[in-house]
Amino acid sequence: MEIWLNPACSKCRSAVEILDEAGAHYTVRRYLEDPPDADDLRGVLTRLGLEPWDITRTQETEAKELGLGEWERTDAARERWIAALAAHPRLIQRPIITADDGSALVGRTEDAVREAVARAGSEETSNG
């Protein structure tokens, strides 16, 4: 399992605490220091079953400066959104947790993080 996080984010810190308490095995990707490229984003979006605008923090200053609120949310505009997220990783909703089973979720709530742990399966947590 991998968690994309920003250590300054309280939701991310909470997610790490839950993962640690559960004995989950995971790797950390500090996505502001190691930003995902367009291919990484396409892959995680597929795993999430979401579109790029679904994981965009549209209230951030950068989003407002880019005018994201006015961008179309269509298949034709999808690559433009992905390029914006790759260029401005601060706009990516966090934390994102990818599991070894191919699933992923945005871990904004404790329940979502616990779901990620459950998806990881017993082999991930039993050797903790």
Backbone as CSV, one residue per row, in Angstrom:
resi,resn,N_x,N_y,N_z,CA_x,CA_y,CA_z,C_x,C_y,C_z
1,MET,0.854,-1.160,0.000,0.000,0.000,0.000,0.903,1.226,0.000
2,GLU,0.433,2.262,-0.667,1.175,3.524,-0.702,0.218,4.641,-0.337
3,ILE,0.719,5.633,0.400,-0.090,6.787,0.749,0.602,8.036,0.229
4,TRP,-0.146,8.805,-0.563,0.340,10.095,-1.033,-0.081,11.104,0.017
5,LEU,0.898,11.805,0.578,0.545,12.735,1.643,1.396,13.983,1.642
6,ASN,0.894,14.944,2.392,1.592,16.176,2.712,1.707,16.157,4.239
7,PRO,2.922,16.061,4.795,3.066,15.951,6.246,2.469,17.128,7.012
8,ALA,2.273,18.260,6.374,1.690,19.419,7.042,0.169,19.311,7.165
9,CYS,-0.419,18.323,6.514,-1.877,18.157,6.477,-2.356,17.299,7.643
10,SER,-3.306,17.811,8.409,-3.810,17.062,9.572,-4.522,15.781,9.148
11,LYS,-5.228,15.775,8.024,-5.906,14.562,7.542,-4.869,13.491,7.191
12,CYS,-3.753,13.912,6.620,-2.684,12.968,6.280,-2.059,12.381,7.533
13,ARG,-1.783,13.231,8.516,-1.195,12.743,9.762,-2.142,11.773,10.459
14,SER,-3.428,12.075,10.431,-4.426,11.187,11.024,-4.452,9.844,10.299
15,ALA,-4.373,9.883,8.971,-4.371,8.639,8.188,-3.174,7.774,8.548
16,VAL,-2.000,8.388,8.688,-0.785,7.639,9.050,-0.946,7.019,10.442
17,GLU,-1.533,7.749,11.376,-1.762,7.202,12.715,-2.658,5.963,12.653
18,ILE,-3.709,6.021,11.846,-4.622,4.879,11.717,-3.898,3.700,11.081
19,LEU,-3.118,3.955,10.033,-2.366,2.882,9.383,-1.392,2.243,10.371
20,ASP,-0.709,3.085,11.141,0.253,2.571,12.115,-0.443,1.755,13.203
21,GLU,-1.560,2.260,13.715,-2.309,1.542,14.749,-2.779,0.175,14.253
22,ALA,-3.105,0.105,12.956,-3.586,-1.148,12.373,-2.438,-2.085,12.009
23,GLY,-1.210,-1.600,12.110,-0.064,-2.425,11.751,0.068,-2.621,10.248
24,ALA,-0.491,-1.720,9.484,-0.448,-1.830,8.021,0.965,-1.568,7.509
25,HIS,1.324,-2.265,6.456,2.600,-2.039,5.777,2.325,-1.097,4.613
26,TYR,3.063,0.014,4.582,2.822,1.003,3.531,4.096,1.788,3.273
27,THR,4.108,2.437,2.124,5.180,3.370,1.808,4.560,4.748,1.690
28,VAL,5.360,5.748,1.968,4.908,7.133,1.925,5.447,7.804,0.675
29,ARG,4.572,8.510,-0.014,5.004,9.364,-1.111,4.614,10.784,-0.740
30,ARG,5.609,11.590,-0.474,5.373,13.008,-0.201,5.205,13.680,-1.556
31,TYR,3.967,13.773,-1.972,3.697,14.132,-3.365,4.051,15.581,-3.719
32,LEU,4.322,16.415,-2.739,4.796,17.764,-3.066,6.283,17.743,-3.404
33,GLU,7.018,16.819,-2.783,8.449,16.667,-3.052,8.704,15.710,-4.214
34,ASP,7.819,14.735,-4.389,7.915,13.725,-5.443,6.586,13.719,-6.197
35,PRO,6.341,14.787,-6.982,5.024,14.934,-7.600,4.731,13.860,-8.646
36,PRO,3.476,13.433,-8.673,3.090,12.461,-9.696,3.080,13.125,-11.069
37,ASP,3.497,12.363,-12.074,3.398,12.897,-13.428,2.021,12.539,-13.989
38,ALA,1.775,12.926,-15.227,0.459,12.700,-15.836,0.106,11.216,-15.863
39,ASP,1.080,10.351,-16.146,0.799,8.905,-16.164,0.433,8.391,-14.768
40,ASP,1.146,8.856,-13.744,0.815,8.468,-12.366,-0.619,8.881,-12.037
41,LEU,-0.972,10.096,-12.422,-2.307,10.603,-12.135,-3.382,9.820,-12.883
42,ARG,-3.129,9.516,-14.153,-4.101,8.710,-14.906,-4.312,7.363,-14.224
43,GLY,-3.216,6.745,-13.782,-3.305,5.453,-13.123,-4.090,5.512,-11.833
44,VAL,-3.811,6.512,-11.002,-4.528,6.600,-9.730,-5.989,6.964,-9.958
45,LEU,-6.268,7.779,-10.948,-7.665,8.117,-11.258,-8.442,6.873,-11.685
46,THR,-7.807,6.021,-12.483,-8.447,4.772,-12.886,-8.736,3.921,-11.657
47,ARG,-7.750,3.809,-10.784,-7.921,3.009,-9.568,-8.995,3.588,-8.650
48,LEU,-9.074,4.914,-8.607,-10.079,5.577,-7.777,-11.476,5.512,-8.400
49,GLY,-11.517,5.376,-9.736,-12.801,5.455,-10.428,-13.329,6.881,-10.447
50,LEU,-12.403,7.846,-10.459,-12.777,9.262,-10.420,-12.172,10.013,-11.599
51,GLU,-12.631,11.231,-11.761,-12.085,12.127,-12.773,-11.151,13.126,-12.082
52,PRO,-10.273,13.779,-12.849,-9.302,14.681,-12.211,-9.961,15.816,-11.416
53,TRP,-11.077,16.322,-11.876,-11.748,17.398,-11.142,-12.321,16.904,-9.816
54,ASP,-12.519,15.596,-9.693,-13.020,15.023,-8.443,-11.963,15.029,-7.341
55,ILE,-10.686,15.065,-7.711,-9.608,15.053,-6.709,-8.855,16.384,-6.690
56,THR,-9.475,17.429,-7.225,-8.842,18.740,-7.270,-9.347,19.617,-6.134
57,ARG,-8.418,20.226,-5.454,-8.743,21.162,-4.368,-9.015,22.524,-5.006
58,THR,-10.241,22.725,-5.407,-10.611,23.909,-6.193,-10.630,25.201,-5.387
59,GLN,-10.571,25.116,-4.064,-10.586,26.332,-3.247,-9.183,26.867,-2.952
60,GLU,-8.164,26.141,-3.378,-6.790,26.603,-3.180,-6.529,27.860,-4.021
61,THR,-5.617,28.705,-3.540,-5.267,29.930,-4.258,-4.817,29.627,-5.681
62,GLU,-3.966,28.588,-5.839,-3.485,28.226,-7.179,-4.635,27.875,-8.113
63,ALA,-5.640,27.178,-7.595,-6.793,26.797,-8.421,-7.543,28.036,-8.887
64,LYS,-7.689,28.980,-7.987,-8.386,30.220,-8.349,-7.574,31.019,-9.357
65,GLU,-6.254,31.049,-9.166,-5.391,31.756,-10.117,-5.459,31.134,-11.503
66,LEU,-5.579,29.807,-11.560,-5.688,29.112,-12.843,-7.092,29.195,-13.433
67,GLY,-8.055,29.608,-12.639,-9.434,29.686,-13.097,-10.102,28.317,-13.227
68,LEU,-9.669,27.342,-12.416,-10.202,25.982,-12.535,-11.711,25.908,-12.363
69,GLY,-12.276,26.813,-11.599,-13.714,26.814,-11.400,-14.497,26.999,-12.693
70,GLU,-13.836,27.567,-13.682,-14.486,27.829,-14.976,-14.196,26.747,-16.011
71,TRP,-13.286,25.839,-15.713,-12.908,24.816,-16.687,-14.041,23.818,-16.869
72,GLU,-14.176,23.355,-18.097,-15.161,22.316,-18.393,-14.775,21.029,-17.675
73,ARG,-15.781,20.280,-17.305,-15.572,18.967,-16.680,-16.107,17.914,-17.637
74,THR,-15.338,17.743,-18.716,-15.744,16.843,-19.788,-14.572,15.950,-20.176
75,ASP,-14.866,14.893,-20.924,-13.798,14.022,-21.420,-12.782,14.820,-22.224
76,ALA,-13.263,15.790,-22.997,-12.366,16.593,-23.826,-11.401,17.430,-22.983
77,ALA,-11.823,17.817,-21.789,-10.993,18.661,-20.922,-10.162,17.846,-19.930
78,ARG,-10.344,16.550,-19.900,-9.710,15.691,-18.896,-8.182,15.862,-18.861
79,GLU,-7.541,15.848,-20.017,-6.071,15.958,-20.055,-5.586,17.317,-19.571
80,ARG,-6.381,18.362,-19.799,-6.018,19.688,-19.304,-5.991,19.674,-17.775
81,TRP,-6.977,19.027,-17.153,-7.030,18.905,-15.699,-5.844,18.099,-15.183
82,ILE,-5.551,16.988,-15.841,-4.430,16.140,-15.420,-3.120,16.914,-15.503
83,ALA,-2.932,17.659,-16.573,-1.719,18.470,-16.720,-1.621,19.518,-15.609
84,ALA,-2.738,20.099,-15.230,-2.735,21.100,-14.155,-2.356,20.463,-12.819
85,LEU,-2.887,19.267,-12.555,-2.541,18.585,-11.303,-1.068,18.178,-11.275
86,ALA,-0.553,17.745,-12.419,0.863,17.370,-12.490,1.759,18.595,-12.278
87,ALA,1.354,19.725,-12.820,2.146,20.950,-12.697,1.976,21.623,-11.332
88,HIS,0.840,21.374,-10.684,0.524,22.017,-9.406,0.040,20.954,-8.408
89,PRO,0.935,20.096,-7.913,0.516,18.973,-7.062,-0.203,19.401,-5.780
90,ARG,-0.003,20.631,-5.357,-0.701,21.116,-4.154,-2.222,21.054,-4.341
91,LEU,-2.663,21.004,-5.584,-4.098,20.968,-5.875,-4.708,19.576,-5.726
92,ILE,-3.870,18.567,-5.515,-4.370,17.192,-5.417,-4.957,16.952,-4.024
93,GLN,-6.183,16.439,-4.004,-6.833,16.060,-2.748,-5.956,15.051,-2.015
94,ARG,-5.921,15.115,-0.711,-5.048,14.246,0.054,-5.743,13.745,1.299
95,PRO,-5.264,12.658,1.848,-4.291,11.717,1.292,-4.959,10.752,0.310
96,ILE,-4.177,10.263,-0.625,-4.643,9.211,-1.528,-3.908,7.938,-1.134
97,ILE,-4.673,6.879,-0.961,-4.099,5.598,-0.551,-4.350,4.589,-1.659
98,THR,-3.270,3.978,-2.143,-3.389,2.935,-3.158,-3.052,1.604,-2.504
99,ALA,-3.886,0.612,-2.766,-3.699,-0.705,-2.164,-3.120,-1.670,-3.188
100,ASP,-2.492,-2.716,-2.684,-1.873,-3.712,-3.559,-2.887,-4.468,-4.400
101,ASP,-4.168,-4.449,-3.996,-5.193,-5.157,-4.772,-5.638,-4.367,-6.003
102,GLY,-5.021,-3.187,-6.227,-5.357,-2.387,-7.388,-6.370,-1.292,-7.106
103,SER,-6.919,-1.264,-5.908,-7.893,-0.233,-5.568,-7.166,0.993,-5.004
104,ALA,-7.923,2.059,-4.867,-7.401,3.287,-4.273,-8.576,4.063,-3.703
105,LEU,-8.269,4.953,-2.778,-9.309,5.827,-2.256,-8.681,7.087,-1.699
106,VAL,-9.515,8.104,-1.565,-9.085,9.345,-0.945,-9.416,9.197,0.535
107,GLY,-8.383,9.217,1.377,-8.544,8.944,2.794,-8.826,10.179,3.631
108,ARG,-9.868,10.917,3.289,-10.186,12.146,4.015,-10.882,11.885,5.345
109,THR,-11.416,10.670,5.513,-12.094,10.331,6.764,-11.444,9.104,7.386
110,GLU,-11.658,8.928,8.676,-11.137,7.738,9.353,-11.722,6.476,8.744
111,ASP,-13.016,6.517,8.415,-13.662,5.342,7.824,-13.004,4.957,6.504
112,ALA,-12.662,5.952,5.692,-12.023,5.662,4.398,-10.658,5.014,4.607
113,VAL,-9.902,5.500,5.577,-8.580,4.930,5.842,-8.729,3.498,6.365
114,ARG,-9.694,3.285,7.239,-9.928,1.930,7.751,-10.363,0.987,6.618
115,GLU,-11.111,1.523,5.655,-11.493,0.715,4.488,-10.252,0.306,3.693
116,ALA,-9.303,1.229,3.556,-8.058,0.906,2.851,-7.309,-0.206,3.569
117,VAL,-7.287,-0.149,4.898,-6.628,-1.198,5.681,-7.333,-2.532,5.450
118,ALA,-8.657,-2.505,5.455,-9.420,-3.739,5.239,-9.167,-4.300,3.851
119,ARG,-9.062,-3.431,2.856,-8.790,-3.878,1.488,-7.409,-4.508,1.364
120,ALA,-6.489,-4.046,2.216,-5.116,-4.541,2.143,-5.053,-6.025,2.464
121,GLY,-6.028,-6.504,3.229,-6.087,-7.929,3.526,-5.253,-8.311,4.717
122,SER,-5.485,-9.498,5.200,-4.821,-9.951,6.415,-3.317,-10.127,6.246
123,GLU,-2.846,-10.424,5.038,-1.401,-10.620,4.871,-0.645,-9.320,5.075
124,GLU,-1.300,-8.179,4.880,-0.637,-6.901,5.072,-0.515,-6.566,6.551
125,THR,-1.512,-6.966,7.356,-1.541,-6.520,8.743,-1.124,-7.596,9.742
126,SER,-1.111,-8.860,9.348,-0.883,-9.930,10.331,0.569,-10.034,10.772
127,ASN,1.496,-9.519,9.979,2.905,-9.639,10.335,3.434,-8.381,11.018
128,GLY,2.536,-7.393,11.300,2.927,-6.106,11.851,3.735,-6.235,13.044
